[in-house]
Amino acid sequence: MTELTQSRQPPETGFSQNFGLWTNRTVLWISKHWLALTNSFFLLYVGLPILAPVLLAYGLSGPANVIYSLYRAACHQLPTHSYFILGEQVAFCQRDIAIYGALFLGGVTYGLARHRLKPLPLRWYAFFLIPIAVDGGMQMVSQLLEVVPATVLWGLGLIIIGLITTLLYSRGHLTWHSLLFFAFGPLALFYVQFVDPHYHSDWLRRTFTGAFFAIGTVWFAYPYLEESFADIHQEVRAKLAKKTSSGKPSTG
């Protein structure tokens, strides 16, 4: 029955063979060069917003405005939250510049230490999220306190923390790391309500929290990506080797 079924399968055409071979070679190349591709993407992504004010300053308003328009969908582009180059506003806010710039620099650094760096545990990665969450959250709460009673914010916050704590406890994932992480929410709300009701983040806080978050992200995610792409690379190489041994075109 198996032989009969196989005999009824349509033979591969030259196009399907070549397309499958090209696809496998492409996946093989990407799996080998994923870090260089990722770093190149972040360099381009953070470089264009920095290039925009330079182009504008030298009278090339057409290309500059295209960049500003493209990045407006990803960033609010508030002048008070942005850097200026040659008297013109960068097309990304300070926090975004810090995040994607640090992702690029962190990726380059990871490339130098990729075989010696172990992935950051999830419970520790959470602490890299605290500064950016607290800074952005405190400014948002400061604005909400102008229109929403503090008791409402306290009630909603405690309910959310209680639900998440109960869920983690029921699954056996509640640790001192998570309890400490949750404590930052009430502390931040207390600070905004009683110490600095008009809290506003500045360029230094936005830059530090963005870069700190990005560094933690590289440390946490890139070792896992390295492992996943290594598995893909090995699997595709084995598939191509099998095709070669069966008499199909060589992988080159």
CYANA upper distance limits for C-alpha pairs under 8 A (distance plus 0.5 A):
  1 MET  CA      5 THR  CA      6.62
  2 THR  CA      6 GLN  CA      6.63
  3 GLU  CA      7 SER  CA      6.56
  4 LEU  CA      8 ARG  CA      6.91
  5 THR  CA      9 GLN  CA      7.18
 12 GLU  CA     16 SER  CA      6.56
 12 GLU  CA     17 GLN  CA      6.80
 13 THR  CA     17 GLN  CA      6.70
 14 GLY  CA     18 ASN  CA      6.61
 15 PHE  CA     19 PHE  CA      6.44
 16 SER  CA     20 GLY  CA      6.42
 17 GLN  CA     21 LEU  CA      6.59
 18 ASN  CA     22 TRP  CA      6.53
 19 PHE  CA     23 THR  CA      6.56
 20 GLY  CA     24 ASN  CA      6.69
 21 LEU  CA     25 ARG  CA      6.65
 21 LEU  CA    240 LEU  CA      8.30
 21 LEU  CA    251 THR  CA      8.26
 22 TRP  CA     26 THR  CA      6.55
 23 THR  CA     27 VAL  CA      6.69
 24 ASN  CA     28 LEU  CA      6.51
 24 ASN  CA    236 VAL  CA      6.90
 24 ASN  CA    240 LEU  CA      7.94
 25 ARG  CA     29 TRP  CA      6.63
 25 ARG  CA    251 THR  CA      8.10
 26 THR  CA     30 ILE  CA      6.67
 27 VAL  CA     31 SER  CA      6.49
 27 VAL  CA    233 HIS  CA      8.18
 27 VAL  CA    236 VAL  CA      8.06
 28 LEU  CA     32 LYS  CA      6.83
 28 LEU  CA    232 ILE  CA      8.13
 28 LEU  CA    233 HIS  CA      5.95
 28 LEU  CA    236 VAL  CA      6.75
 28 LEU  CA    237 ARG  CA      7.63
 29 TRP  CA     33 HIS  CA      6.64
 30 ILE  CA     34 TRP  CA      5.80
 30 ILE  CA     37 LEU  CA      8.40
 31 SER  CA    229 PHE  CA      5.43
 31 SER  CA    230 ALA  CA      7.27
 31 SER  CA    232 ILE  CA      7.09
 31 SER  CA    233 HIS  CA      6.02
 32 LYS  CA    229 PHE  CA      7.78
 32 LYS  CA    230 ALA  CA      8.03
 32 LYS  CA    233 HIS  CA      7.27
 33 HIS  CA     37 LEU  CA      6.78
 34 TRP  CA     38 THR  CA      6.55
 34 TRP  CA    229 PHE  CA      8.15
 35 LEU  CA     39 ASN  CA      6.56
 35 LEU  CA    107 GLY  CA      7.68
 35 LEU  CA    111 GLY  CA      7.84
 36 ALA  CA     40 SER  CA      6.52
 37 LEU  CA     41 PHE  CA      6.66
 38 THR  CA     42 PHE  CA      6.89
 38 THR  CA    107 GLY  CA      8.30
 39 ASN  CA     43 LEU  CA      6.58
 39 ASN  CA    103 LEU  CA      8.27
 39 ASN  CA    104 PHE  CA      5.75
 39 ASN  CA    107 GLY  CA      6.43
 39 ASN  CA    108 VAL  CA      7.35
 40 SER  CA     44 LEU  CA      6.67
 40 SER  CA    104 PHE  CA      8.28
 41 PHE  CA     45 TYR  CA      6.45
 42 PHE  CA     46 VAL  CA      6.48
 42 PHE  CA    100 TYR  CA      6.58
 42 PHE  CA    101 GLY  CA      7.68
 42 PHE  CA    103 LEU  CA      7.33
 42 PHE  CA    104 PHE  CA      5.88
 43 LEU  CA     47 GLY  CA      6.15
 43 LEU  CA    100 TYR  CA      8.41
 43 LEU  CA    101 GLY  CA      7.69
 43 LEU  CA    104 PHE  CA      6.39
 44 LEU  CA     48 LEU  CA      6.57
 45 TYR  CA     49 PRO  CA      8.02
 45 TYR  CA    100 TYR  CA      7.94
 46 VAL  CA     50 ILE  CA      7.36
 46 VAL  CA     97 ILE  CA      6.77
 46 VAL  CA    100 TYR  CA      6.39
 46 VAL  CA    101 GLY  CA      6.55
 47 GLY  CA     51 LEU  CA      6.61
 48 LEU  CA     52 ALA  CA      6.68
 48 LEU  CA     67 ILE  CA      7.40
 49 PRO  CA     53 PRO  CA      8.05
 49 PRO  CA     67 ILE  CA      7.23
 49 PRO  CA     68 TYR  CA      7.82
 49 PRO  CA     71 TYR  CA      8.04
 49 PRO  CA     90 VAL  CA      6.14
 49 PRO  CA     91 ALA  CA      4.92
 49 PRO  CA     92 PHE  CA      6.18
 50 ILE  CA     54 VAL  CA      7.78
 50 ILE  CA     85 ILE  CA      8.32
 50 ILE  CA     90 VAL  CA      6.00
 50 ILE  CA     91 ALA  CA      7.28
 50 ILE  CA     92 PHE  CA      8.27
 51 LEU  CA     55 LEU  CA      6.76
 51 LEU  CA     64 ALA  CA      8.34
 51 LEU  CA     90 VAL  CA      8.38
 52 ALA  CA     56 LEU  CA      6.72
 52 ALA  CA     63 PRO  CA      8.13
 52 ALA  CA     64 ALA  CA      5.15
 52 ALA  CA     65 ASN  CA      8.07
 52 ALA  CA     67 ILE  CA      6.74
 52 ALA  CA     68 TYR  CA      7.52
 52 ALA  CA     90 VAL  CA      7.05
 52 ALA  CA     91 ALA  CA      7.01
 53 PRO  CA     57 ALA  CA      6.47
 53 PRO  CA     64 ALA  CA      7.41
 53 PRO  CA     84 PHE  CA      8.04
 53 PRO  CA     85 ILE  CA      6.53
 53 PRO  CA     86 LEU  CA      7.58
 53 PRO  CA     87 GLY  CA      8.37
 53 PRO  CA     88 GLU  CA      5.45
 53 PRO  CA     89 GLN  CA      6.34
 53 PRO  CA     90 VAL  CA      6.13
 53 PRO  CA     91 ALA  CA      7.97
 54 VAL  CA     58 TYR  CA      6.87
 54 VAL  CA     85 ILE  CA      7.29
 54 VAL  CA     86 LEU  CA      7.24
 54 VAL  CA     88 GLU  CA      8.04
 55 LEU  CA     59 GLY  CA      6.89
 55 LEU  CA     60 LEU  CA      5.50
 55 LEU  CA     61 SER  CA      7.13
 55 LEU  CA     63 PRO  CA      7.77
 55 LEU  CA     64 ALA  CA      6.14
 56 LEU  CA     60 LEU  CA      5.75
 56 LEU  CA     61 SER  CA      5.47
 56 LEU  CA     64 ALA  CA      6.15
 56 LEU  CA     88 GLU  CA      7.65
 57 ALA  CA     86 LEU  CA      6.88
 57 ALA  CA     87 GLY  CA      7.99
 57 ALA  CA     88 GLU  CA      7.18
 60 LEU  CA     64 ALA  CA      6.88
 61 SER  CA     65 ASN  CA      6.32
 62 GLY  CA     66 VAL  CA      6.95
 63 PRO  CA     67 ILE  CA      6.99
 64 ALA  CA     68 TYR  CA      6.82
 65 ASN  CA     69 SER  CA      6.52
 66 VAL  CA     70 LEU  CA      6.66
 67 ILE  CA     71 TYR  CA      6.71
 67 ILE  CA     91 ALA  CA      7.73
 68 TYR  CA     72 ARG  CA      6.52
 68 TYR  CA     91 ALA  CA      5.87
 69 SER  CA     73 ALA  CA      7.89
 70 LEU  CA     74 ALA  CA      8.38
 71 TYR  CA     75 CYS  CA      6.64
 71 TYR  CA     91 ALA  CA      6.97
 71 TYR  CA     92 PHE  CA      7.51
 72 ARG  CA     76 HIS  CA      6.76
 72 ARG  CA     77 GLN  CA      7.12
 72 ARG  CA     91 ALA  CA      8.12
 75 CYS  CA     92 PHE  CA      6.72
 75 CYS  CA     93 CYS  CA      7.27
 75 CYS  CA     96 ASP  CA      8.39
 76 HIS  CA     93 CYS  CA      7.90
 77 GLN  CA     81 HIS  CA      7.78
 77 GLN  CA     82 SER  CA      7.27
 77 GLN  CA     91 ALA  CA      6.80
 77 GLN  CA     92 PHE  CA      6.43
 77 GLN  CA     93 CYS  CA      6.13
 78 LEU  CA     82 SER  CA      6.82
 78 LEU  CA     93 CYS  CA      7.48
 79 PRO  CA     83 TYR  CA      8.26
 79 PRO  CA     89 GLN  CA      7.32
 81 HIS  CA     93 CYS  CA      6.01
 81 HIS  CA     94 GLN  CA      6.42
 81 HIS  CA    202 ASP  CA      8.22
 81 HIS  CA    203 TRP  CA      7.37
 82 SER  CA     89 GLN  CA      7.08
 82 SER  CA     90 VAL  CA      6.83
 82 SER  CA     91 ALA  CA      8.42
 82 SER  CA     92 PHE  CA      7.20
 82 SER  CA     93 CYS  CA      4.90
 82 SER  CA     94 GLN  CA      5.51
 82 SER  CA    203 TRP  CA      8.45
 83 TYR  CA     89 GLN  CA      6.57
 83 TYR  CA     90 VAL  CA      6.14
 83 TYR  CA     93 CYS  CA      7.48
 83 TYR  CA     94 GLN  CA      6.64
 84 PHE  CA     88 GLU  CA      5.66
 84 PHE  CA     89 GLN  CA      4.88
 84 PHE  CA     90 VAL  CA      6.07
 85 ILE  CA     89 GLN  CA      6.90
 85 ILE  CA     90 VAL  CA      7.22
 92 PHE  CA     96 ASP  CA      6.57
 92 PHE  CA     97 ILE  CA      6.62
 93 CYS  CA     97 ILE  CA      6.75
 94 GLN  CA     98 ALA  CA      6.72
 94 GLN  CA    203 TRP  CA      6.99
 94 GLN  CA    206 ARG  CA      6.80
 94 GLN  CA    207 THR  CA      6.47
 95 ARG  CA     99 ILE  CA      6.62
 95 ARG  CA    203 TRP  CA      8.47
 95 ARG  CA    206 ARG  CA      5.36
 95 ARG  CA    207 THR  CA      5.69
 95 ARG  CA    209 THR  CA      8.02
 95 ARG  CA    210 GLY  CA      5.64
 95 ARG  CA    211 ALA  CA      8.36
 96 ASP  CA    100 TYR  CA      6.58
 96 ASP  CA    210 GLY  CA      7.37
 97 ILE  CA    101 GLY  CA      6.11
 97 ILE  CA    207 THR  CA      8.24
 98 ALA  CA    102 ALA  CA      6.30
 98 ALA  CA    206 ARG  CA      8.31
 98 ALA  CA    207 THR  CA      5.69
 98 ALA  CA    208 PHE  CA      7.86
 98 ALA  CA    210 GLY  CA      5.66
 98 ALA  CA    211 ALA  CA      5.43
 99 ILE  CA    103 LEU  CA      6.65
 99 ILE  CA    207 THR  CA      8.38
 99 ILE  CA    210 GLY  CA      5.12
 99 ILE  CA    211 ALA  CA      5.48
 99 ILE  CA    212 PHE  CA      8.47
 99 ILE  CA    213 PHE  CA      7.55
 99 ILE  CA    214 ALA  CA      5.78
100 TYR  CA    104 PHE  CA      6.76
100 TYR  CA    214 ALA  CA      7.76
101 GLY  CA    105 LEU  CA      6.78
101 GLY  CA    211 ALA  CA      8.15
102 ALA  CA    106 GLY  CA      6.04
102 ALA  CA    211 ALA  CA      5.77
102 ALA  CA    214 ALA  CA      6.22
102 ALA  CA    215 ILE  CA      6.87
103 LEU  CA    107 GLY  CA      6.40
103 LEU  CA    211 ALA  CA      8.35
103 LEU  CA    214 ALA  CA      5.88
103 LEU  CA    215 ILE  CA      7.10
103 LEU  CA    217 THR  CA      8.45
103 LEU  CA    218 VAL  CA      7.17
104 PHE  CA    108 VAL  CA      6.83
105 LEU  CA    109 THR  CA      6.69
106 GLY  CA    110 TYR  CA      6.48
106 GLY  CA    214 ALA  CA      8.16
106 GLY  CA    215 ILE  CA      6.42
106 GLY  CA    218 VAL  CA      6.75
107 GLY  CA    111 GLY  CA      6.71
107 GLY  CA    218 VAL  CA      7.16
108 VAL  CA    112 LEU  CA      7.28
109 THR  CA    113 ALA  CA      7.08
110 TYR  CA    114 ARG  CA      5.63
110 TYR  CA    117 LEU  CA      8.28
110 TYR  CA    218 VAL  CA      8.20
110 TYR  CA    219 TRP  CA      8.35
110 TYR  CA    222 TYR  CA      8.37
113 ALA  CA    117 LEU  CA      6.48
114 ARG  CA    223 PRO  CA      7.80
117 LEU  CA    223 PRO  CA      7.98
118 LYS  CA    223 PRO  CA      7.17
119 PRO  CA    219 TRP  CA      6.43
119 PRO  CA    220 PHE  CA      5.63
119 PRO  CA    221 ALA  CA      7.60
119 PRO  CA    222 TYR  CA      8.03
119 PRO  CA    223 PRO  CA      5.82
119 PRO  CA    224 TYR  CA      7.49
120 LEU  CA    124 TRP  CA      7.16
120 LEU  CA    125 TYR  CA      6.81
120 LEU  CA    216 GLY  CA      8.20
120 LEU  CA    219 TRP  CA      6.15
120 LEU  CA    220 PHE  CA      5.01
121 PRO  CA    125 TYR  CA      6.73
121 PRO  CA    220 PHE  CA      7.36
122 LEU  CA    126 ALA  CA      6.90
122 LEU  CA    220 PHE  CA      7.76
123 ARG  CA    127 PHE  CA      8.00
123 ARG  CA    177 HIS  CA      6.89
123 ARG  CA    178 SER  CA      7.97
124 TRP  CA    128 PHE  CA      7.79
124 TRP  CA    177 HIS  CA      8.38
125 TYR  CA    129 LEU  CA      7.48
125 TYR  CA    216 GLY  CA      6.50
125 TYR  CA    217 THR  CA      7.88
125 TYR  CA    220 PHE  CA      7.03
126 ALA  CA    130 ILE  CA      7.24
126 ALA  CA    181 PHE  CA      8.01
127 PHE  CA    131 PRO  CA      8.24
127 PHE  CA    181 PHE  CA      7.72
128 PHE  CA    132 ILE  CA      8.47
128 PHE  CA    212 PHE  CA      6.72
128 PHE  CA    213 PHE  CA      5.68
128 PHE  CA    216 GLY  CA      6.04
128 PHE  CA    217 THR  CA      8.49
129 LEU  CA    133 ALA  CA      6.53
129 LEU  CA    213 PHE  CA      6.16
130 ILE  CA    134 VAL  CA      6.34
130 ILE  CA    181 PHE  CA      7.88
130 ILE  CA    184 PHE  CA      8.22
131 PRO  CA    135 ASP  CA      6.47
131 PRO  CA    209 THR  CA      5.91
131 PRO  CA    212 PHE  CA      8.38
131 PRO  CA    213 PHE  CA      8.34
132 ILE  CA    136 GLY  CA      6.51
132 ILE  CA    206 ARG  CA      8.13
132 ILE  CA    209 THR  CA      5.21
132 ILE  CA    210 GLY  CA      6.83
132 ILE  CA    213 PHE  CA      7.32
133 ALA  CA    137 GLY  CA      6.08
134 VAL  CA    138 MET  CA      6.23
134 VAL  CA    184 PHE  CA      7.88
134 VAL  CA    185 GLY  CA      7.86
134 VAL  CA    188 ALA  CA      7.15
135 ASP  CA    139 GLN  CA      7.00
135 ASP  CA    201 SER  CA      7.09
135 ASP  CA    205 ARG  CA      7.86
135 ASP  CA    206 ARG  CA      8.14
135 ASP  CA    209 THR  CA      8.13
136 GLY  CA    140 MET  CA      6.80
136 GLY  CA    201 SER  CA      8.09
137 GLY  CA    141 VAL  CA      6.52
138 MET  CA    142 SER  CA      6.50
138 MET  CA    188 ALA  CA      6.77
138 MET  CA    189 LEU  CA      7.42
138 MET  CA    192 VAL  CA      7.01
138 MET  CA    199 TYR  CA      7.28
139 GLN  CA    143 GLN  CA      6.96
139 GLN  CA    198 HIS  CA      8.50
139 GLN  CA    199 TYR  CA      6.16
139 GLN  CA    200 HIS  CA      6.10
139 GLN  CA    201 SER  CA      7.15
140 MET  CA    144 LEU  CA      6.72
141 VAL  CA    145 LEU  CA      6.51
141 VAL  CA    189 LEU  CA      7.68
141 VAL  CA    192 VAL  CA      7.85
142 SER  CA    146 GLU  CA      7.59
142 SER  CA    192 VAL  CA      6.73
142 SER  CA    193 GLN  CA      8.23
142 SER  CA    197 PRO  CA      6.38
142 SER  CA    198 HIS  CA      6.31
142 SER  CA    199 TYR  CA      6.43
143 GLN  CA    147 VAL  CA      8.09
143 GLN  CA    198 HIS  CA      8.32
144 LEU  CA    148 VAL  CA      6.07
145 LEU  CA    149 PRO  CA      6.67
145 LEU  CA    150 ALA  CA      6.70
145 LEU  CA    193 GLN  CA      8.36
148 VAL  CA    152 VAL  CA      7.43
148 VAL  CA    153 LEU  CA      7.89
149 PRO  CA    153 LEU  CA      7.39
150 ALA  CA    154 TRP  CA      6.67
150 ALA  CA    193 GLN  CA      8.07
151 THR  CA    155 GLY  CA      6.53
152 VAL  CA    156 LEU  CA      6.65
153 LEU  CA    157 GLY  CA      6.47
154 TRP  CA    158 LEU  CA      6.57
154 TRP  CA    186 PRO  CA      8.25
154 TRP  CA    189 LEU  CA      8.34
155 GLY  CA    159 ILE  CA      6.62
156 LEU  CA    160 ILE  CA      6.70
157 GLY  CA    161 ILE  CA      6.70
157 GLY  CA    185 GLY  CA      8.17
157 GLY  CA    186 PRO  CA      8.11
158 LEU  CA    162 GLY  CA      6.43
159 ILE  CA    163 LEU  CA      6.66
160 ILE  CA    164 ILE  CA      6.73
161 ILE  CA    165 THR  CA      6.46
161 ILE  CA    182 PHE  CA      7.26
162 GLY  CA    166 THR  CA      6.57
163 LEU  CA    167 LEU  CA      6.70
164 ILE  CA    168 LEU  CA      6.68
165 THR  CA    169 TYR  CA      6.54
165 THR  CA    174 LEU  CA      7.38
165 THR  CA    179 LEU  CA      8.48
166 THR  CA    170 SER  CA      6.60
167 LEU  CA    171 ARG  CA      6.92
168 LEU  CA    172 GLY  CA      6.60
168 LEU  CA    173 HIS  CA      5.40
168 LEU  CA    174 LEU  CA      5.47
169 TYR  CA    173 HIS  CA      6.35
169 TYR  CA    174 LEU  CA      5.38
174 LEU  CA    178 SER  CA      6.84
174 LEU  CA    179 LEU  CA      7.98
175 THR  CA    179 LEU  CA      7.00
176 TRP  CA    180 LEU  CA      6.51
177 HIS  CA    181 PHE  CA      6.62
178 SER  CA    182 PHE  CA      6.64
179 LEU  CA    183 ALA  CA      6.78
180 LEU  CA    184 PHE  CA      7.54
181 PHE  CA    185 GLY  CA      8.43
182 PHE  CA    186 PRO  CA      8.28
183 ALA  CA    187 LEU  CA      6.87
184 PHE  CA    188 ALA  CA      6.42
185 GLY  CA    189 LEU  CA      6.78
186 PRO  CA    190 PHE  CA      6.51
187 LEU  CA    191 TYR  CA      6.65
188 ALA  CA    192 VAL  CA      6.75
189 LEU  CA    193 GLN  CA      6.53
190 PHE  CA    194 PHE  CA      6.47
190 PHE  CA    195 VAL  CA      8.07
191 TYR  CA    195 VAL  CA      5.47
191 TYR  CA    196 ASP  CA      6.72
191 TYR  CA    197 PRO  CA      8.34
192 VAL  CA    196 ASP  CA      5.35
192 VAL  CA    197 PRO  CA      5.28
192 VAL  CA    198 HIS  CA      7.82
192 VAL  CA    199 TYR  CA      7.02
193 GLN  CA    197 PRO  CA      5.76
201 SER  CA    205 ARG  CA      6.63
201 SER  CA    206 ARG  CA      7.13
202 ASP  CA    206 ARG  CA      6.72
203 TRP  CA    207 THR  CA      6.47
204 LEU  CA    208 PHE  CA      6.55
205 ARG  CA    209 THR  CA      6.44
206 ARG  CA    210 GLY  CA      6.49
207 THR  CA    211 ALA  CA      6.62
208 PHE  CA    212 PHE  CA      6.43
209 THR  CA    213 PHE  CA      6.57
210 GLY  CA    214 ALA  CA      6.79
211 ALA  CA    215 ILE  CA      6.66
212 PHE  CA    216 GLY  CA      6.85
213 PHE  CA    217 THR  CA      6.71
214 ALA  CA    218 VAL  CA      6.79
215 ILE  CA    219 TRP  CA      6.74
216 GLY  CA    220 PHE  CA      6.47
217 THR  CA    221 ALA  CA      6.27
217 THR  CA    222 TYR  CA      8.30
218 VAL  CA    222 TYR  CA      5.80
219 TRP  CA    223 PRO  CA      7.61
220 PHE  CA    224 TYR  CA      8.11
221 ALA  CA    225 LEU  CA      6.78
222 TYR  CA    226 GLU  CA      6.49
223 PRO  CA    227 GLU  CA      6.79
224 TYR  CA    228 SER  CA      6.67
225 LEU  CA    229 PHE  CA      6.54
226 GLU  CA    230 ALA  CA      6.59
227 GLU  CA    231 ASP  CA      6.84
228 SER  CA    232 ILE  CA      6.83
229 PHE  CA    233 HIS  CA      6.46
230 ALA  CA    234 GLN  CA      6.68
231 ASP  CA    235 GLU  CA      6.64
232 ILE  CA    236 VAL  CA      6.60
233 HIS  CA    237 ARG  CA      6.59
234 GLN  CA    238 ALA  CA      6.71
235 GLU  CA    239 LYS  CA      6.80
236 VAL  CA    240 LEU  CA      6.66
237 ARG  CA    241 ALA  CA      6.52
238 ALA  CA    242 LYS  CA      6.63
239 LYS  CA    243 LYS  CA      6.90
240 LEU  CA    244 THR  CA      6.70
240 LEU  CA    251 THR  CA      7.08
241 ALA  CA    245 SER  CA      6.64
241 ALA  CA    251 THR  CA      8.24
242 LYS  CA    246 SER  CA      6.75
243 LYS  CA    247 GLY  CA      7.19
243 LYS  CA    248 LYS  CA      5.94
243 LYS  CA    249 PRO  CA      7.91
243 LYS  CA    250 SER  CA      8.39
244 THR  CA    248 LYS  CA      5.58
244 THR  CA    249 PRO  CA      6.49
244 THR  CA    250 SER  CA      5.78
244 THR  CA    251 THR  CA      7.64
